[in-house]
Amino acid sequence: MQMASGFYLAFFASFVFDTPGFPLSDVPLQAITDKVATGRLRAKPSRVFGFDEIREAHRVMEAGEAGGKMVVVHA
């Protein structure tokens, strides 16, 4: 499955990922994206910023105020 042009999927990777005990190949990324696509898993960002708000997005992130994943969109 390919994502549409202009979309980027990122996730938080802990220090456990890609270790001998938990290789990256064991992370079920396709299953996660399938669950998001069908609505079985909520993947709503905590905040969405317009590209013109990029400075505020960085401020929020650096201040530890994000409260979850943030998205910056370019219209």
N, C-alpha and C positions, 0 to 999 in steps of 0.2 A: 504494500500500500504506500502511495506517495502523498505527501501533503501538498496542497495547492501552493503555487508560487506566492511568496510574500508572507508565509506563515512559518513560524519557528517554534519548535517544541523544546522546552528546557525543563529540567527537574533538579531538585536539590539532591546532590549525591553525598552521602555520609562517608566517613572514613572506612566503613565496612565494605562498601561496594568495591569491586575489583581487587579483592584480596583472595588468597587461596581458599578461604572458607566460604566466600560469596563472590564468585566470578561475575563480571558484568553480564555475561551471556545468560545468567540465571534470572536477571531482572525481566519480568514479563511486560515489556513496554507495549507490545502489540495487544495483549489482553487489557492493559490499562486504557489504551486509546480506544479499543472497541467498547469498553464499558462507558467511557465518557461519551462516545458517539451515540450510544443507545440510551443514555440517560440513567444507566444503572450506577454511575459514579459521578458525584457532583465535582466539578472542577472549575468552580467560579472564582475568578480573581478577587482579591480583597479591594483593589482599586484599579481603575482604568484612567489613564492620562492621555490627553492629546499630545501630539509631538511638540506643540508649542508650550507644553507644561513640563518639558523634560527636566528643567532645573528643579521644579517642585518635586518631581518623582525622585530625583537623586537626593534631595534634602530629606524626604520622608524615609527613603531607604537607609541613608547614612545615620539618621537619628533613631533608627530602630522602631519606627512608627508604622511600618508596612502592615503588620498583622496578617501576613499571608503573601501570596504571589501578587505582583503588580504587573500591569500590561501597559505598554506605551504604543499607541496606534498612530499611524501616519495616514491622514485622509487625503 
